[in-house]
Amino acid sequence: MTTSSTTTGAIEAQASPFQALIFDLGGVLVAHDNSVLYARLASRCAGDCAPEQVTALMRKTDWSSGVPIPALHDQLRGELGYGPGWEDFVADWCCHFAVDGSMLAFVERLAAHNRVMLFSNTNKEHWDFLVRATDGRLQRLEPYLSHEMGCTKPSLRSFEIVAEKAGVDPARSIFFDDLMANVEGARRAGFQAELFESEAKLAALLKGRGVRLD
């Protein structure tokens, strides 16, 4: 009797020492420089708008929690005189990203033998941009997105929602993030969690824990 590729994948995933390997997106698979974003938006506002003014406006709202990003566009236009229309705004809004092709390929190799998930604080426009930029590859990595959940890291509830939706035992899963606050949030929720520093250190850690890398 033959075994389907889906069944084989499930068996291989079960053989992993973890139920799931969970990765943050920004700072792990995608580089982002927020100072570039703030400067770009400020340059399109009225007068001598400084990046700090854009930063202050944006920090009034958690834009990863599901608040529609068109509301930010409206605020920038109304309060700081931002000029461009919606489509140009979206281009500005996504100008600070660079996909780490090596890390993405590494995580995809992990997914061949392990259950791999993403958990990101993001918004629809950023996510859609990055899915397009990777030709849909990110979408295939079982994403859990804050703007869809209505809850952001590092809150305890955000990690509980991921565990509930994914059907995983936090104690048997491991989470990686470039921000220690999010690592600590995951640990409070019962996940194993480690700070992401580099692809090489990640590979060494996973190999040491018995994870099949390729």
C-alpha positions in Angstrom: 0.0 0.0 0.0 1.4 3.4 -1.0 1.6 6.4 1.4 0.5 9.8 0.2 2.9 12.7 0.3 0.5 14.4 2.8 0.6 11.4 5.1 4.3 11.1 4.8 4.7 14.8 5.7 2.5 14.3 8.8 4.6 11.3 9.9 7.8 13.3 9.4 6.4 16.3 11.3 5.3 14.0 14.2 8.9 12.7 14.4 10.2 16.2 15.1 11.1 17.0 18.8 8.6 19.9 18.6 5.0 20.0 17.6 5.7 23.3 15.9 8.5 25.7 15.0 7.0 29.2 15.1 8.8 32.3 13.7 8.3 36.0 13.9 8.3 37.7 10.5 9.9 41.2 10.8 13.5 41.0 11.9 13.6 37.3 11.2 12.5 36.5 7.7 12.1 40.1 6.6 14.5 43.0 7.4 12.8 46.3 8.1 14.1 49.8 8.9 11.4 51.9 10.4 13.5 55.1 10.2 13.3 54.7 6.4 9.5 54.5 6.6 9.1 57.5 8.9 11.5 59.6 6.7 9.6 58.6 3.5 6.2 59.5 5.0 7.5 62.8 6.4 9.0 63.8 3.1 5.6 63.7 1.5 3.9 65.8 4.2 3.4 69.6 4.2 6.0 72.1 5.3 9.0 70.9 7.2 7.4 67.8 8.7 10.0 65.8 10.6 10.1 62.0 10.9 9.5 62.4 14.6 6.1 63.9 13.9 5.1 60.9 11.9 6.4 58.6 14.6 4.4 60.4 17.3 1.2 60.2 15.2 1.7 56.5 14.4 2.4 55.6 18.0 -1.0 56.8 19.1 -2.6 53.6 17.6 -1.6 50.0 17.5 -1.7 49.5 13.7 -1.1 45.8 14.0 -4.2 45.2 16.0 -6.6 45.2 13.1 -7.3 48.9 12.9 -7.8 49.7 9.1 -4.7 51.3 7.6 -6.8 53.7 5.5 -7.5 55.4 8.9 -3.7 56.1 9.2 -3.7 57.5 5.6 -6.6 59.8 6.6 -4.8 60.9 9.8 -1.6 61.7 7.9 -3.5 63.7 5.4 -5.6 65.6 7.9 -2.9 66.2 10.6 0.4 66.4 8.7 -0.7 67.3 5.2 0.4 64.1 3.6 -0.2 64.5 -0.2 -0.3 61.2 -2.1 -3.4 59.1 -2.6 -4.0 55.6 -1.4 -2.0 53.6 -3.9 1.1 55.8 -3.5 0.6 55.7 0.2 0.7 51.9 0.2 4.0 52.0 -1.7 5.4 54.4 0.9 4.0 52.3 3.7 5.9 49.2 2.5 9.2 51.0 1.4 11.2 49.8 4.4 11.1 46.0 3.8 13.7 43.6 2.4 13.0 39.9 2.4 15.9 37.8 3.6 16.0 35.2 0.9 18.4 32.9 2.7 16.3 32.8 5.9 13.1 32.2 3.9 14.7 29.3 2.1 16.0 27.9 5.4 12.6 28.0 7.0 11.1 26.4 3.9 13.6 23.5 4.2 12.5 23.1 7.9 8.9 22.9 6.8 9.7 19.8 4.7 10.1 17.8 7.9 8.6 20.0 10.7 5.4 21.9 11.2 6.4 25.5 10.6 4.3 28.5 11.5 4.6 32.3 11.4 3.3 34.6 14.1 3.6 38.3 13.2 2.5 41.7 14.4 1.5 43.1 11.1 -1.3 44.7 9.1 -3.1 43.7 5.9 -1.2 46.0 3.6 2.2 44.9 4.9 1.3 41.3 4.7 -0.2 41.5 1.2 3.0 43.3 0.0 5.3 40.7 1.5 3.2 37.8 0.1 3.5 39.3 -3.3 7.2 40.0 -2.8 7.8 36.3 -2.1 5.6 35.0 -4.9 3.2 33.6 -2.3 5.9 31.6 -0.4 5.1 33.3 3.0 1.4 32.3 2.7 2.4 28.7 2.6 4.1 28.8 6.0 0.9 28.7 8.1 0.6 32.3 9.1 -1.0 33.7 12.3 -1.4 37.4 11.9 -2.2 40.0 14.6 -4.5 42.1 12.4 -6.6 39.0 11.8 -6.6 37.9 15.4 -7.2 41.4 16.8 -4.5 40.9 19.3 -0.8 41.6 19.3 2.5 40.3 20.8 3.7 40.2 23.5 0.3 39.9 25.2 -0.5 36.6 26.8 -3.8 36.4 24.9 -2.1 36.6 21.5 0.0 33.5 22.2 -3.0 31.7 23.6 -5.0 32.4 20.4 -2.2 31.0 18.3 -2.0 27.8 20.4 -5.8 27.4 20.3 -6.1 28.1 16.5 -3.2 25.9 15.6 -4.1 23.1 18.1 -0.6 22.9 19.5 0.7 22.4 23.1 2.8 25.5 23.9 5.2 23.4 26.0 6.0 21.2 23.0 6.4 24.1 20.6 9.2 26.7 20.2 8.9 30.3 19.2 11.6 32.6 17.7 11.5 36.4 17.7 14.1 39.2 17.4 12.5 41.1 20.3 13.1 39.8 23.8 9.7 41.3 25.0 8.0 38.9 22.6 10.2 36.0 23.6 9.2 36.6 27.2 5.6 36.9 26.2 5.7 33.5 24.6 7.3 32.0 27.7 4.6 33.4 29.9 2.1 31.6 27.7 4.0 28.3 28.2 5.9 28.2 24.9 9.6 27.4 24.6 11.0 30.5 23.1 14.4 31.9 22.1 15.8 35.2 20.8 16.6 35.2 17.1 20.0 36.6 16.4 21.2 35.0 13.1 20.5 32.2 10.7 23.7 30.4 11.8 22.8 30.6 15.5 19.3 29.4 14.8 20.5 26.4 12.8 23.0 25.5 15.5 20.3 25.7 18.2 17.8 23.6 16.3 20.4 21.0 15.4 21.3 20.8 19.0 17.7 20.2 19.9 17.4 17.3 17.4 15.5 19.1 14.7 15.9 17.9 11.2 17.2 20.8 9.1 17.0 19.5 5.6 
